[in-house]
Amino acid sequence: MASISQRGKRGIWWIKYYVSGEQVHRSLKTTNGREAQRAKRLVEGEEAKGELIAPSSTPLPEFLTSYCRFLSTIRTPKSYKNDLSVLRILLGPICPALQPGSCVNKRWVSAAPTAAPDRPRAAHIHARLLEEVTPDKIEDFISRRIHQDGIAPKTANLMRGGLHRMFNFAIKTKGFVALDRRHPNPAAAVERRSEPAPSIRFLKLPEIQEQLELLQADPTLRTMVATYIYAGLRRSEALWLTTEDVDLDRRLFHLRAKTIDGEFWQPKTKRNRVVPISQDLMALFADYHSQRNGSWFFPSPTGRRWDPDNFSQTLREINEAHGLKWACLDFRHTFGSHLAQKGESLYKIAELMGNSPEICKRHYAVLMPEKMHDTVEFAKPSSPNGPGDGVNSALVRHLLEKIERLEADTLVQRPSPRLRIAR
């Protein structure tokens, strides 16, 4: 049997019960007596069914080492780096995998670890066991990041999702059992933040011309920006293009996984795709092709592959010097926005951009030409192609007439109940 009691000046409820002869005594983190009674009934119900399990004891550094090794096998290098950043800020560099510059996947080329100060040290959740990372500590951490660091609600939700994945891994592979039986996955008890509608920035036709004219003196940079605008590639997708990936004869970009100089790369969605090259972009390639050399289609000034941050910084410095604010993501949105305004289907846009139709709908559906004006007019009949008219109406009438004939034939062939009785 379980028992509950109140402790301290705040009157926090605690619960005590036994599992396999061992006493479990933990705080319910509530001052509400009804919630305490519900927790007590939950424990007693599990005990009656033989399902009562004591909270686990998972050393945090060893677990994080294992979890980071797992992440490196399912995430892209950039996503893996972002996941580690969240864990490092949340828990601190408490294991080798969370040290700055660490690398646990031999497919990735990484520089030697660099010593860096642990600036957010005061914000860490100091815990020895994974079970000590509770929902209230996660909520407090995310709230402080929002108020003090100004992170966006979307970033907060991505952080919550990363922790949710971490605890799911612990439950499935390490036998993790949370201290609070009401929340097997502590991150699931943290409320999601409400995200505002996405605000999409894109270049209009005169702004595209202005941006390309500004880069006239740098053919490589100009053609790269044109590729982002007219093909909708992600930043890394263009930087990883080789001469073999660009088929100018058939006007195609091949975006596919590859290993170059021992470094593995693949598209963000882990799906290879092909993107056609438009006539506008082909016209720019005609001037650029003669100045290109080496295996990279867009080489850096040193002849190597562009570092993503160096490329963005170079472009930003040029644009800011001339009062422009555009970046790679704005160029990519320009591609999707102009296709949507032209009336192309969201499915086609999604295929070309390597996104899901749902993501494209969230970003670009509002830009599509309106086609339902007649629907909201009370005095006008429905569109000839709508339900109840035209081919659809004729088909429905034909089916109804056929059903009526079949029912009539069935009634004629079936003897009536009175005739059966008479016989």
Secondary structure, 3 states (H helix, E strand, C coil): CCEEEEECCCCEEEEEEEECCEEEEEECCCCCHHHHHHHHHHHHHHHHCCCCCCCCCCEHHHHHHHHHHHHHHHCCHHHHHHHHHHHHHHHCCCCHHHCCCCCCCCCCCCCCCCCCCCHHHHHCCCCCEHHHCCHHHHHHHHHHHHHHHCCCHHHHHHHHHHHHHHHHHHHHHHCCCCCCCCCCCHHHHCCCCCCCCCCCCCCCHHHHHHHHHHCCCCHHHHHHHHHHHHHCCCHHHHHCCEHHHEECCCCEEEECCEEECCEEECCCCCCCEEEECCHHHHHHHHHHHHHCCCCECCECCCCCECCHHHHHHHHHHHHHHCCCCCCHHHHHHHHHHHHHHHCCCHHHHHHHHCCCHHHHHHHHHHHCCCCCCHHHCCCCCCCCCCCCCHHHHHHHHHHHHHHHHHHHHHHHHCCCHHHHHHC
